[in-house]
Amino acid sequence: MPKLPVVSGKEIIKALSKIGFKHIGTKGSHAILNKQDEEKQKRTMPVPLHKEVAKGTLKSIMKQVGINLEELLELV
């Protein structure tokens, strides 16, 4: 299994936009992304705008969005 990549906040935003998330604003050093699910539920995801996002933060984002490492590597 490959290791987690070192990605920036901007790269995460680009990857999440490919699966339907939209950038709705920025608050401080975090971008706020939104997605409307098929079940009409809103998902809000804050993404830190750092040059290198911490591994734990990246794992948490992947878990909340519902993607695995292989899907993330395809999107980035």
Distance bins in CASP14 RR format, pairs under 12 A and 6 or more apart:
PFRMAT RR
TARGET T0000
AUTHOR 0000-0000-0000
RMODE 2
METHOD distances of the structure
MODEL  1
1 68 0 0 0 0 1 0 0 0 0 0 0
1 69 1 0 0 1 0 0 0 0 0 0 0
1 70 0 0 0 0 1 0 0 0 0 0 0
1 73 0 0 0 0 0 1 0 0 0 0 0
2 68 0 0 0 0 0 1 0 0 0 0 0
2 69 1 0 0 1 0 0 0 0 0 0 0
2 70 0 0 0 0 1 0 0 0 0 0 0
2 72 0 0 0 0 1 0 0 0 0 0 0
2 73 1 0 0 1 0 0 0 0 0 0 0
2 74 0 0 0 0 0 1 0 0 0 0 0
2 76 0 0 0 0 0 1 0 0 0 0 0
3 55 0 0 0 0 1 0 0 0 0 0 0
3 58 0 0 0 0 0 1 0 0 0 0 0
3 59 0 0 0 0 0 1 0 0 0 0 0
3 69 0 0 0 0 1 0 0 0 0 0 0
3 72 0 0 0 0 0 1 0 0 0 0 0
3 73 0 0 0 0 0 1 0 0 0 0 0
4 12 0 0 0 0 0 1 0 0 0 0 0
4 52 0 0 0 0 0 1 0 0 0 0 0
4 53 0 0 0 0 1 0 0 0 0 0 0
4 54 0 0 0 0 1 0 0 0 0 0 0
4 55 1 0 1 0 0 0 0 0 0 0 0
4 56 0 0 0 0 1 0 0 0 0 0 0
4 57 0 0 0 0 0 1 0 0 0 0 0
4 58 1 0 1 0 0 0 0 0 0 0 0
4 59 1 0 0 1 0 0 0 0 0 0 0
4 60 0 0 0 0 0 1 0 0 0 0 0
4 61 0 0 0 0 0 1 0 0 0 0 0
4 62 0 0 0 0 1 0 0 0 0 0 0
4 68 0 0 0 0 0 1 0 0 0 0 0
4 69 1 0 0 1 0 0 0 0 0 0 0
4 70 0 0 0 0 0 1 0 0 0 0 0
4 72 0 0 0 0 1 0 0 0 0 0 0
4 73 0 0 0 0 1 0 0 0 0 0 0
4 76 0 0 0 0 0 1 0 0 0 0 0
5 11 0 0 0 0 1 0 0 0 0 0 0
5 12 0 0 0 0 0 1 0 0 0 0 0
5 15 0 0 0 0 0 1 0 0 0 0 0
5 52 0 0 0 0 0 1 0 0 0 0 0
5 53 0 0 0 0 1 0 0 0 0 0 0
5 55 0 0 0 0 1 0 0 0 0 0 0
5 58 0 0 0 0 1 0 0 0 0 0 0
5 59 0 0 0 0 0 1 0 0 0 0 0
5 62 0 0 0 0 0 1 0 0 0 0 0
5 69 0 0 0 0 1 0 0 0 0 0 0
5 70 0 0 0 0 0 1 0 0 0 0 0
5 72 1 0 0 1 0 0 0 0 0 0 0
5 73 1 0 0 1 0 0 0 0 0 0 0
5 74 0 0 0 0 0 1 0 0 0 0 0
5 75 0 0 0 0 0 1 0 0 0 0 0
5 76 1 0 0 1 0 0 0 0 0 0 0
6 12 0 0 0 0 0 1 0 0 0 0 0
6 50 0 0 0 0 0 1 0 0 0 0 0
6 51 0 0 0 0 1 0 0 0 0 0 0
6 52 1 0 1 0 0 0 0 0 0 0 0
6 53 0 0 0 0 1 0 0 0 0 0 0
6 54 0 0 0 0 0 1 0 0 0 0 0
6 55 0 0 0 0 1 0 0 0 0 0 0
6 58 0 0 0 0 1 0 0 0 0 0 0
6 76 0 0 0 0 0 1 0 0 0 0 0
7 13 0 0 0 0 0 1 0 0 0 0 0
7 14 0 0 0 0 1 0 0 0 0 0 0
7 15 1 0 0 1 0 0 0 0 0 0 0
7 16 0 0 0 0 0 1 0 0 0 0 0
7 47 0 0 0 0 0 1 0 0 0 0 0
7 48 0 0 0 0 0 1 0 0 0 0 0
7 49 0 0 0 0 0 1 0 0 0 0 0
7 50 0 0 0 0 1 0 0 0 0 0 0
7 51 0 0 0 0 1 0 0 0 0 0 0
7 52 1 0 0 1 0 0 0 0 0 0 0
7 53 1 0 1 0 0 0 0 0 0 0 0
7 54 0 0 0 0 0 1 0 0 0 0 0
7 55 0 0 0 0 0 1 0 0 0 0 0
7 57 0 0 0 0 0 1 0 0 0 0 0
7 58 1 0 0 1 0 0 0 0 0 0 0
7 59 0 0 0 0 0 1 0 0 0 0 0
7 61 0 0 0 0 1 0 0 0 0 0 0
7 62 0 0 0 0 0 1 0 0 0 0 0
7 69 0 0 0 0 0 1 0 0 0 0 0
7 72 0 0 0 0 1 0 0 0 0 0 0
7 73 0 0 0 0 1 0 0 0 0 0 0
7 75 0 0 0 0 0 1 0 0 0 0 0
7 76 1 0 1 0 0 0 0 0 0 0 0
8 14 0 0 0 0 1 0 0 0 0 0 0
8 15 0 0 0 0 0 1 0 0 0 0 0
8 31 0 0 0 0 0 1 0 0 0 0 0
8 47 0 0 0 0 1 0 0 0 0 0 0
8 48 0 0 0 0 1 0 0 0 0 0 0
8 49 0 0 0 0 1 0 0 0 0 0 0
8 50 1 0 0 1 0 0 0 0 0 0 0
8 51 1 0 1 0 0 0 0 0 0 0 0
8 52 1 0 0 1 0 0 0 0 0 0 0
8 53 1 0 0 1 0 0 0 0 0 0 0
8 54 0 0 0 0 0 1 0 0 0 0 0
8 57 0 0 0 0 0 1 0 0 0 0 0
8 58 0 0 0 0 0 1 0 0 0 0 0
8 76 0 0 0 0 1 0 0 0 0 0 0
9 15 0 0 0 0 1 0 0 0 0 0 0
9 16 0 0 0 0 1 0 0 0 0 0 0
9 17 0 0 0 0 0 1 0 0 0 0 0
9 23 0 0 0 0 0 1 0 0 0 0 0
9 26 0 0 0 0 0 1 0 0 0 0 0
9 29 0 0 0 0 1 0 0 0 0 0 0
9 30 0 0 0 0 1 0 0 0 0 0 0
9 31 1 0 0 1 0 0 0 0 0 0 0
9 33 0 0 0 0 0 1 0 0 0 0 0
9 45 0 0 0 0 0 1 0 0 0 0 0
9 46 0 0 0 0 0 1 0 0 0 0 0
9 47 1 0 1 0 0 0 0 0 0 0 0
9 48 1 0 0 1 0 0 0 0 0 0 0
9 49 1 0 1 0 0 0 0 0 0 0 0
9 50 1 0 0 1 0 0 0 0 0 0 0
9 51 0 0 0 0 1 0 0 0 0 0 0
9 52 0 0 0 0 1 0 0 0 0 0 0
9 53 1 0 1 0 0 0 0 0 0 0 0
9 54 0 0 0 0 0 1 0 0 0 0 0
9 57 0 0 0 0 1 0 0 0 0 0 0
9 58 0 0 0 0 1 0 0 0 0 0 0
9 61 0 0 0 0 1 0 0 0 0 0 0
9 76 0 0 0 0 0 1 0 0 0 0 0
10 16 0 0 0 0 0 1 0 0 0 0 0
10 17 0 0 0 0 0 1 0 0 0 0 0
10 23 0 0 0 0 0 1 0 0 0 0 0
10 26 0 0 0 0 0 1 0 0 0 0 0
10 31 0 0 0 0 1 0 0 0 0 0 0
10 47 0 0 0 0 1 0 0 0 0 0 0
10 48 0 0 0 0 0 1 0 0 0 0 0
10 49 1 0 0 1 0 0 0 0 0 0 0
10 50 0 0 0 0 1 0 0 0 0 0 0
10 51 0 0 0 0 1 0 0 0 0 0 0
10 52 0 0 0 0 0 1 0 0 0 0 0
10 53 0 0 0 0 1 0 0 0 0 0 0
10 76 0 0 0 0 0 1 0 0 0 0 0
11 17 0 0 0 0 0 1 0 0 0 0 0
11 18 0 0 0 0 0 1 0 0 0 0 0
11 31 0 0 0 0 0 1 0 0 0 0 0
11 47 0 0 0 0 1 0 0 0 0 0 0
11 48 0 0 0 0 0 1 0 0 0 0 0
11 49 0 0 0 0 0 1 0 0 0 0 0
11 50 0 0 0 0 0 1 0 0 0 0 0
11 51 0 0 0 0 0 1 0 0 0 0 0
11 52 0 0 0 0 0 1 0 0 0 0 0
11 53 0 0 0 0 1 0 0 0 0 0 0
11 58 0 0 0 0 0 1 0 0 0 0 0
11 61 0 0 0 0 0 1 0 0 0 0 0
11 72 0 0 0 0 0 1 0 0 0 0 0
11 73 0 0 0 0 0 1 0 0 0 0 0
11 75 0 0 0 0 1 0 0 0 0 0 0
11 76 1 0 1 0 0 0 0 0 0 0 0
12 18 0 0 0 0 0 1 0 0 0 0 0
12 19 0 0 0 0 0 1 0 0 0 0 0
12 21 0 0 0 0 1 0 0 0 0 0 0
12 23 0 0 0 0 0 1 0 0 0 0 0
12 30 0 0 0 0 0 1 0 0 0 0 0
12 31 0 0 0 0 1 0 0 0 0 0 0
12 33 0 0 0 0 1 0 0 0 0 0 0
12 45 0 0 0 0 1 0 0 0 0 0 0
12 46 0 0 0 0 0 1 0 0 0 0 0
12 47 1 0 1 0 0 0 0 0 0 0 0
12 48 0 0 0 0 1 0 0 0 0 0 0
12 49 0 0 0 0 1 0 0 0 0 0 0
12 50 0 0 0 0 1 0 0 0 0 0 0
12 51 0 0 0 0 0 1 0 0 0 0 0
12 52 0 0 0 0 0 1 0 0 0 0 0
12 53 1 0 0 1 0 0 0 0 0 0 0
12 54 0 0 0 0 0 1 0 0 0 0 0
12 57 0 0 0 0 1 0 0 0 0 0 0
12 58 1 0 0 1 0 0 0 0 0 0 0
12 60 0 0 0 0 0 1 0 0 0 0 0
12 61 1 0 0 1 0 0 0 0 0 0 0
12 62 0 0 0 0 1 0 0 0 0 0 0
12 64 0 0 0 0 0 1 0 0 0 0 0
12 65 0 0 0 0 1 0 0 0 0 0 0
12 67 0 0 0 0 0 1 0 0 0 0 0
12 72 0 0 0 0 1 0 0 0 0 0 0
12 75 0 0 0 0 1 0 0 0 0 0 0
12 76 1 0 0 1 0 0 0 0 0 0 0
13 19 0 0 0 0 0 1 0 0 0 0 0
13 20 0 0 0 0 0 1 0 0 0 0 0
13 21 1 0 0 1 0 0 0 0 0 0 0
13 22 0 0 0 0 0 1 0 0 0 0 0
13 23 1 0 0 1 0 0 0 0 0 0 0
13 24 0 0 0 0 0 1 0 0 0 0 0
13 25 0 0 0 0 0 1 0 0 0 0 0
13 26 0 0 0 0 0 1 0 0 0 0 0
13 30 0 0 0 0 0 1 0 0 0 0 0
13 31 1 0 1 0 0 0 0 0 0 0 0
13 32 0 0 0 0 0 1 0 0 0 0 0
13 33 1 0 0 1 0 0 0 0 0 0 0
13 34 0 0 0 0 0 1 0 0 0 0 0
13 45 0 0 0 0 1 0 0 0 0 0 0
13 46 0 0 0 0 0 1 0 0 0 0 0
13 47 1 0 1 0 0 0 0 0 0 0 0
13 48 0 0 0 0 0 1 0 0 0 0 0
13 49 0 0 0 0 1 0 0 0 0 0 0
13 50 0 0 0 0 0 1 0 0 0 0 0
13 53 0 0 0 0 0 1 0 0 0 0 0
13 61 0 0 0 0 0 1 0 0 0 0 0
13 65 0 0 0 0 0 1 0 0 0 0 0
13 75 0 0 0 0 0 1 0 0 0 0 0
13 76 0 0 0 0 0 1 0 0 0 0 0
14 20 0 0 0 0 0 1 0 0 0 0 0
14 21 0 0 0 0 0 1 0 0 0 0 0
14 23 0 0 0 0 1 0 0 0 0 0 0
14 31 0 0 0 0 0 1 0 0 0 0 0
14 33 0 0 0 0 0 1 0 0 0 0 0
14 47 0 0 0 0 0 1 0 0 0 0 0
14 72 0 0 0 0 0 1 0 0 0 0 0
14 75 1 0 0 1 0 0 0 0 0 0 0
14 76 1 0 0 1 0 0 0 0 0 0 0
15 21 0 0 0 0 1 0 0 0 0 0 0
15 33 0 0 0 0 0 1 0 0 0 0 0
15 45 0 0 0 0 0 1 0 0 0 0 0
15 47 0 0 0 0 1 0 0 0 0 0 0
15 53 0 0 0 0 0 1 0 0 0 0 0
15 58 0 0 0 0 0 1 0 0 0 0 0
15 61 0 0 0 0 1 0 0 0 0 0 0
15 62 0 0 0 0 0 1 0 0 0 0 0
15 65 0 0 0 0 1 0 0 0 0 0 0
15 67 0 0 0 0 1 0 0 0 0 0 0
15 71 0 0 0 0 1 0 0 0 0 0 0
15 72 1 0 0 1 0 0 0 0 0 0 0
15 73 0 0 0 0 1 0 0 0 0 0 0
15 74 0 0 0 0 1 0 0 0 0 0 0
15 75 1 1 0 0 0 0 0 0 0 0 0
15 76 1 0 1 0 0 0 0 0 0 0 0
16 22 0 0 0 0 1 0 0 0 0 0 0
16 23 0 0 0 0 1 0 0 0 0 0 0
16 31 0 0 0 0 1 0 0 0 0 0 0
16 32 0 0 0 0 0 1 0 0 0 0 0
16 33 1 0 1 0 0 0 0 0 0 0 0
16 34 0 0 0 0 0 1 0 0 0 0 0
16 35 0 0 0 0 1 0 0 0 0 0 0
16 43 0 0 0 0 0 1 0 0 0 0 0
16 44 0 0 0 0 0 1 0 0 0 0 0
16 45 1 0 0 1 0 0 0 0 0 0 0
16 46 0 0 0 0 0 1 0 0 0 0 0
16 47 1 0 0 1 0 0 0 0 0 0 0
16 58 0 0 0 0 0 1 0 0 0 0 0
16 61 0 0 0 0 1 0 0 0 0 0 0
16 62 0 0 0 0 0 1 0 0 0 0 0
16 64 0 0 0 0 0 1 0 0 0 0 0
16 65 1 0 0 1 0 0 0 0 0 0 0
16 66 0 0 0 0 0 1 0 0 0 0 0
16 67 0 0 0 0 1 0 0 0 0 0 0
16 71 0 0 0 0 0 1 0 0 0 0 0
16 72 0 0 0 0 1 0 0 0 0 0 0
16 75 1 0 0 1 0 0 0 0 0 0 0
16 76 0 0 0 0 0 1 0 0 0 0 0
17 23 1 0 0 1 0 0 0 0 0 0 0
17 24 0 0 0 0 0 1 0 0 0 0 0
17 31 0 0 0 0 0 1 0 0 0 0 0
17 33 1 0 0 1 0 0 0 0 0 0 0
17 34 0 0 0 0 0 1 0 0 0 0 0
17 35 0 0 0 0 1 0 0 0 0 0 0
17 45 0 0 0 0 0 1 0 0 0 0 0
17 47 0 0 0 0 0 1 0 0 0 0 0
17 65 0 0 0 0 0 1 0 0 0 0 0
17 75 0 0 0 0 1 0 0 0 0 0 0
17 76 0 0 0 0 0 1 0 0 0 0 0
18 33 0 0 0 0 0 1 0 0 0 0 0
18 35 0 0 0 0 0 1 0 0 0 0 0
18 65 0 0 0 0 0 1 0 0 0 0 0
18 67 0 0 0 0 0 1 0 0 0 0 0
18 71 0 0 0 0 0 1 0 0 0 0 0
18 72 0 0 0 0 0 1 0 0 0 0 0
18 74 0 0 0 0 1 0 0 0 0 0 0
18 75 1 0 1 0 0 0 0 0 0 0 0
18 76 0 0 0 0 1 0 0 0 0 0 0
19 33 0 0 0 0 0 1 0 0 0 0 0
19 35 1 0 0 1 0 0 0 0 0 0 0
19 37 0 0 0 0 0 1 0 0 0 0 0
19 43 0 0 0 0 0 1 0 0 0 0 0
19 45 0 0 0 0 0 1 0 0 0 0 0
19 61 0 0 0 0 0 1 0 0 0 0 0
19 62 0 0 0 0 0 1 0 0 0 0 0
19 65 1 0 0 1 0 0 0 0 0 0 0
19 66 0 0 0 0 1 0 0 0 0 0 0
19 67 1 0 0 1 0 0 0 0 0 0 0
19 71 0 0 0 0 1 0 0 0 0 0 0
19 72 0 0 0 0 0 1 0 0 0 0 0
19 74 0 0 0 0 0 1 0 0 0 0 0
19 75 1 0 0 1 0 0 0 0 0 0 0
19 76 0 0 0 0 0 1 0 0 0 0 0
20 33 0 0 0 0 1 0 0 0 0 0 0
20 34 0 0 0 0 1 0 0 0 0 0 0
20 35 1 0 1 0 0 0 0 0 0 0 0
20 36 0 0 0 0 1 0 0 0 0 0 0
20 37 0 0 0 0 0 1 0 0 0 0 0
20 38 0 0 0 0 0 1 0 0 0 0 0
20 43 0 0 0 0 1 0 0 0 0 0 0
20 45 0 0 0 0 0 1 0 0 0 0 0
20 65 0 0 0 0 0 1 0 0 0 0 0
20 67 0 0 0 0 0 1 0 0 0 0 0
20 75 0 0 0 0 0 1 0 0 0 0 0
21 31 0 0 0 0 1 0 0 0 0 0 0
21 32 0 0 0 0 1 0 0 0 0 0 0
21 33 1 0 1 0 0 0 0 0 0 0 0
21 34 1 0 0 1 0 0 0 0 0 0 0
21 35 1 0 1 0 0 0 0 0 0 0 0
21 36 0 0 0 0 1 0 0 0 0 0 0
21 37 0 0 0 0 0 1 0 0 0 0 0
21 42 0 0 0 0 0 1 0 0 0 0 0
21 43 1 0 0 1 0 0 0 0 0 0 0
21 44 0 0 0 0 1 0 0 0 0 0 0
21 45 1 0 0 1 0 0 0 0 0 0 0
21 46 0 0 0 0 0 1 0 0 0 0 0
21 47 0 0 0 0 1 0 0 0 0 0 0
21 61 0 0 0 0 0 1 0 0 0 0 0
21 64 0 0 0 0 0 1 0 0 0 0 0
21 65 1 0 0 1 0 0 0 0 0 0 0
21 66 0 0 0 0 0 1 0 0 0 0 0
21 67 0 0 0 0 0 1 0 0 0 0 0
21 75 0 0 0 0 0 1 0 0 0 0 0
22 31 0 0 0 0 0 1 0 0 0 0 0
22 32 0 0 0 0 1 0 0 0 0 0 0
22 33 1 0 0 1 0 0 0 0 0 0 0
22 34 1 0 1 0 0 0 0 0 0 0 0
22 35 1 0 0 1 0 0 0 0 0 0 0
22 36 0 0 0 0 1 0 0 0 0 0 0
22 42 0 0 0 0 0 1 0 0 0 0 0
22 43 0 0 0 0 0 1 0 0 0 0 0
22 44 0 0 0 0 0 1 0 0 0 0 0
22 45 0 0 0 0 0 1 0 0 0 0 0
23 30 0 0 0 0 0 1 0 0 0 0 0
23 31 1 0 1 0 0 0 0 0 0 0 0
23 32 1 0 0 1 0 0 0 0 0 0 0
23 33 1 0 1 0 0 0 0 0 0 0 0
23 34 0 0 0 0 1 0 0 0 0 0 0
23 35 0 0 0 0 0 1 0 0 0 0 0
23 44 0 0 0 0 0 1 0 0 0 0 0
23 45 0 0 0 0 0 1 0 0 0 0 0
23 46 0 0 0 0 0 1 0 0 0 0 0
23 47 0 0 0 0 1 0 0 0 0 0 0
23 49 0 0 0 0 0 1 0 0 0 0 0
24 30 0 0 0 0 0 1 0 0 0 0 0
24 31 0 0 0 0 1 0 0 0 0 0 0
24 32 1 0 1 0 0 0 0 0 0 0 0
24 33 1 0 0 1 0 0 0 0 0 0 0
24 34 1 0 1 0 0 0 0 0 0 0 0
24 35 0 0 0 0 0 1 0 0 0 0 0
24 36 0 0 0 0 0 1 0 0 0 0 0
24 42 0 0 0 0 0 1 0 0 0 0 0
24 43 0 0 0 0 0 1 0 0 0 0 0
24 44 0 0 0 0 1 0 0 0 0 0 0
24 45 0 0 0 0 0 1 0 0 0 0 0
24 46 0 0 0 0 0 1 0 0 0 0 0
24 47 0 0 0 0 0 1 0 0 0 0 0
25 31 1 0 0 1 0 0 0 0 0 0 0
25 32 1 0 1 0 0 0 0 0 0 0 0
25 33 0 0 0 0 1 0 0 0 0 0 0
25 34 0 0 0 0 1 0 0 0 0 0 0
25 44 0 0 0 0 0 1 0 0 0 0 0
25 45 0 0 0 0 0 1 0 0 0 0 0
25 46 0 0 0 0 0 1 0 0 0 0 0
25 47 0 0 0 0 0 1 0 0 0 0 0
25 49 0 0 0 0 0 1 0 0 0 0 0
26 32 1 0 0 1 0 0 0 0 0 0 0
26 33 0 0 0 0 0 1 0 0 0 0 0
26 46 0 0 0 0 1 0 0 0 0 0 0
26 47 0 0 0 0 1 0 0 0 0 0 0
26 48 0 0 0 0 0 1 0 0 0 0 0
26 49 1 0 0 1 0 0 0 0 0 0 0
27 33 0 0 0 0 0 1 0 0 0 0 0
27 44 0 0 0 0 0 1 0 0 0 0 0
27 46 1 0 0 1 0 0 0 0 0 0 0
27 47 0 0 0 0 0 1 0 0 0 0 0
27 48 0 0 0 0 0 1 0 0 0 0 0
27 49 0 0 0 0 0 1 0 0 0 0 0
28 46 0 0 0 0 0 1 0 0 0 0 0
28 47 0 0 0 0 0 1 0 0 0 0 0
28 48 0 0 0 0 1 0 0 0 0 0 0
28 49 0 0 0 0 1 0 0 0 0 0 0
28 50 0 0 0 0 0 1 0 0 0 0 0
29 46 0 0 0 0 1 0 0 0 0 0 0
29 47 0 0 0 0 1 0 0 0 0 0 0
29 48 1 0 0 1 0 0 0 0 0 0 0
29 49 1 0 1 0 0 0 0 0 0 0 0
29 50 1 0 0 1 0 0 0 0 0 0 0
29 51 0 0 0 0 0 1 0 0 0 0 0
29 53 0 0 0 0 0 1 0 0 0 0 0
30 44 0 0 0 0 0 1 0 0 0 0 0
30 45 0 0 0 0 1 0 0 0 0 0 0
30 46 1 0 1 0 0 0 0 0 0 0 0
30 47 1 0 0 1 0 0 0 0 0 0 0
30 48 1 0 1 0 0 0 0 0 0 0 0
30 49 1 0 0 1 0 0 0 0 0 0 0
30 50 0 0 0 0 1 0 0 0 0 0 0
30 53 0 0 0 0 0 1 0 0 0 0 0
30 57 0 0 0 0 0 1 0 0 0 0 0
30 61 0 0 0 0 0 1 0 0 0 0 0
31 44 0 0 0 0 0 1 0 0 0 0 0
31 45 0 0 0 0 1 0 0 0 0 0 0
31 46 1 0 0 1 0 0 0 0 0 0 0
31 47 1 0 1 0 0 0 0 0 0 0 0
31 48 0 0 0 0 1 0 0 0 0 0 0
31 49 1 0 1 0 0 0 0 0 0 0 0
31 50 0 0 0 0 0 1 0 0 0 0 0
31 53 0 0 0 0 0 1 0 0 0 0 0
31 61 0 0 0 0 0 1 0 0 0 0 0
32 42 0 0 0 0 0 1 0 0 0 0 0
32 43 0 0 0 0 0 1 0 0 0 0 0
32 44 1 0 0 1 0 0 0 0 0 0 0
32 45 1 0 0 1 0 0 0 0 0 0 0
32 46 1 0 1 0 0 0 0 0 0 0 0
32 47 1 0 0 1 0 0 0 0 0 0 0
32 48 0 0 0 0 0 1 0 0 0 0 0
32 49 0 0 0 0 0 1 0 0 0 0 0
33 42 0 0 0 0 0 1 0 0 0 0 0
33 43 0 0 0 0 1 0 0 0 0 0 0
33 44 1 0 0 1 0 0 0 0 0 0 0
33 45 1 0 1 0 0 0 0 0 0 0 0
33 46 1 0 0 1 0 0 0 0 0 0 0
33 47 1 0 0 1 0 0 0 0 0 0 0
33 48 0 0 0 0 0 1 0 0 0 0 0
33 49 0 0 0 0 0 1 0 0 0 0 0
33 61 0 0 0 0 1 0 0 0 0 0 0
33 64 0 0 0 0 0 1 0 0 0 0 0
33 65 0 0 0 0 1 0 0 0 0 0 0
34 41 0 0 0 0 0 1 0 0 0 0 0
34 42 1 0 0 1 0 0 0 0 0 0 0
34 43 1 0 0 1 0 0 0 0 0 0 0
34 44 1 0 1 0 0 0 0 0 0 0 0
34 45 1 0 0 1 0 0 0 0 0 0 0
34 46 0 0 0 0 0 1 0 0 0 0 0
34 47 0 0 0 0 0 1 0 0 0 0 0
35 41 0 0 0 0 1 0 0 0 0 0 0
35 42 1 0 0 1 0 0 0 0 0 0 0
35 43 1 0 1 0 0 0 0 0 0 0 0
35 44 0 0 0 0 1 0 0 0 0 0 0
35 45 1 0 0 1 0 0 0 0 0 0 0
35 64 0 0 0 0 0 1 0 0 0 0 0
35 65 0 0 0 0 1 0 0 0 0 0 0
35 66 0 0 0 0 0 1 0 0 0 0 0
36 42 1 0 1 0 0 0 0 0 0 0 0
36 43 1 0 0 1 0 0 0 0 0 0 0
36 44 0 0 0 0 0 1 0 0 0 0 0
37 43 1 0 0 1 0 0 0 0 0 0 0
37 44 0 0 0 0 0 1 0 0 0 0 0
37 65 0 0 0 0 0 1 0 0 0 0 0
37 66 0 0 0 0 0 1 0 0 0 0 0
43 61 0 0 0 0 0 1 0 0 0 0 0
43 64 1 0 0 1 0 0 0 0 0 0 0
43 65 1 0 0 1 0 0 0 0 0 0 0
43 66 0 0 0 0 1 0 0 0 0 0 0
44 64 0 0 0 0 1 0 0 0 0 0 0
44 65 0 0 0 0 0 1 0 0 0 0 0
45 57 0 0 0 0 0 1 0 0 0 0 0
45 60 0 0 0 0 1 0 0 0 0 0 0
45 61 1 0 0 1 0 0 0 0 0 0 0
45 62 0 0 0 0 0 1 0 0 0 0 0
45 63 0 0 0 0 0 1 0 0 0 0 0
45 64 1 0 0 1 0 0 0 0 0 0 0
45 65 1 0 0 1 0 0 0 0 0 0 0
45 66 0 0 0 0 0 1 0 0 0 0 0
45 67 0 0 0 0 0 1 0 0 0 0 0
46 53 0 0 0 0 0 1 0 0 0 0 0
46 57 0 0 0 0 1 0 0 0 0 0 0
46 60 0 0 0 0 0 1 0 0 0 0 0
46 61 0 0 0 0 1 0 0 0 0 0 0
46 64 0 0 0 0 1 0 0 0 0 0 0
46 65 0 0 0 0 0 1 0 0 0 0 0
47 53 1 0 0 1 0 0 0 0 0 0 0
47 57 0 0 0 0 1 0 0 0 0 0 0
47 58 0 0 0 0 1 0 0 0 0 0 0
47 60 0 0 0 0 0 1 0 0 0 0 0
47 61 1 0 0 1 0 0 0 0 0 0 0
47 62 0 0 0 0 0 1 0 0 0 0 0
47 64 0 0 0 0 0 1 0 0 0 0 0
47 65 0 0 0 0 0 1 0 0 0 0 0
48 54 0 0 0 0 1 0 0 0 0 0 0
48 56 0 0 0 0 0 1 0 0 0 0 0
48 57 1 0 0 1 0 0 0 0 0 0 0
48 58 0 0 0 0 1 0 0 0 0 0 0
48 60 0 0 0 0 0 1 0 0 0 0 0
48 61 0 0 0 0 1 0 0 0 0 0 0
49 57 0 0 0 0 0 1 0 0 0 0 0
50 57 0 0 0 0 1 0 0 0 0 0 0
50 58 0 0 0 0 0 1 0 0 0 0 0
52 58 0 0 0 0 1 0 0 0 0 0 0
53 59 0 0 0 0 0 1 0 0 0 0 0
53 60 0 0 0 0 1 0 0 0 0 0 0
53 61 1 0 0 1 0 0 0 0 0 0 0
53 62 0 0 0 0 0 1 0 0 0 0 0
53 72 0 0 0 0 0 1 0 0 0 0 0
53 76 0 0 0 0 0 1 0 0 0 0 0
54 60 0 0 0 0 1 0 0 0 0 0 0
54 61 0 0 0 0 0 1 0 0 0 0 0
55 61 0 0 0 0 0 1 0 0 0 0 0
55 62 0 0 0 0 0 1 0 0 0 0 0
55 69 0 0 0 0 0 1 0 0 0 0 0
56 62 0 0 0 0 1 0 0 0 0 0 0
56 63 0 0 0 0 1 0 0 0 0 0 0
56 64 0 0 0 0 0 1 0 0 0 0 0
57 63 0 0 0 0 0 1 0 0 0 0 0
57 64 0 0 0 0 0 1 0 0 0 0 0
58 64 0 0 0 0 0 1 0 0 0 0 0
58 65 0 0 0 0 0 1 0 0 0 0 0
58 67 0 0 0 0 0 1 0 0 0 0 0
58 69 0 0 0 0 1 0 0 0 0 0 0
58 72 0 0 0 0 1 0 0 0 0 0 0
58 73 0 0 0 0 0 1 0 0 0 0 0
58 76 0 0 0 0 0 1 0 0 0 0 0
59 65 0 0 0 0 0 1 0 0 0 0 0
59 66 0 0 0 0 0 1 0 0 0 0 0
59 67 0 0 0 0 0 1 0 0 0 0 0
59 68 0 0 0 0 0 1 0 0 0 0 0
59 69 0 0 0 0 1 0 0 0 0 0 0
59 72 0 0 0 0 1 0 0 0 0 0 0
60 66 0 0 0 0 0 1 0 0 0 0 0
61 67 0 0 0 0 1 0 0 0 0 0 0
61 69 0 0 0 0 0 1 0 0 0 0 0
61 72 0 0 0 0 1 0 0 0 0 0 0
61 75 0 0 0 0 0 1 0 0 0 0 0
61 76 0 0 0 0 0 1 0 0 0 0 0
62 68 1 0 0 1 0 0 0 0 0 0 0
62 69 1 0 0 1 0 0 0 0 0 0 0
62 70 0 0 0 0 0 1 0 0 0 0 0
62 71 0 0 0 0 1 0 0 0 0 0 0
62 72 1 0 1 0 0 0 0 0 0 0 0
62 73 0 0 0 0 0 1 0 0 0 0 0
62 75 0 0 0 0 0 1 0 0 0 0 0
62 76 0 0 0 0 0 1 0 0 0 0 0
63 69 0 0 0 0 0 1 0 0 0 0 0
63 72 0 0 0 0 0 1 0 0 0 0 0
65 71 0 0 0 0 1 0 0 0 0 0 0
65 72 0 0 0 0 1 0 0 0 0 0 0
65 75 0 0 0 0 1 0 0 0 0 0 0
66 72 0 0 0 0 1 0 0 0 0 0 0
66 75 0 0 0 0 0 1 0 0 0 0 0
67 73 0 0 0 0 1 0 0 0 0 0 0
67 74 0 0 0 0 1 0 0 0 0 0 0
67 75 1 0 0 1 0 0 0 0 0 0 0
67 76 0 0 0 0 0 1 0 0 0 0 0
68 74 0 0 0 0 0 1 0 0 0 0 0
68 75 0 0 0 0 0 1 0 0 0 0 0
69 75 0 0 0 0 0 1 0 0 0 0 0
69 76 0 0 0 0 0 1 0 0 0 0 0
70 76 0 0 0 0 0 1 0 0 0 0 0
END
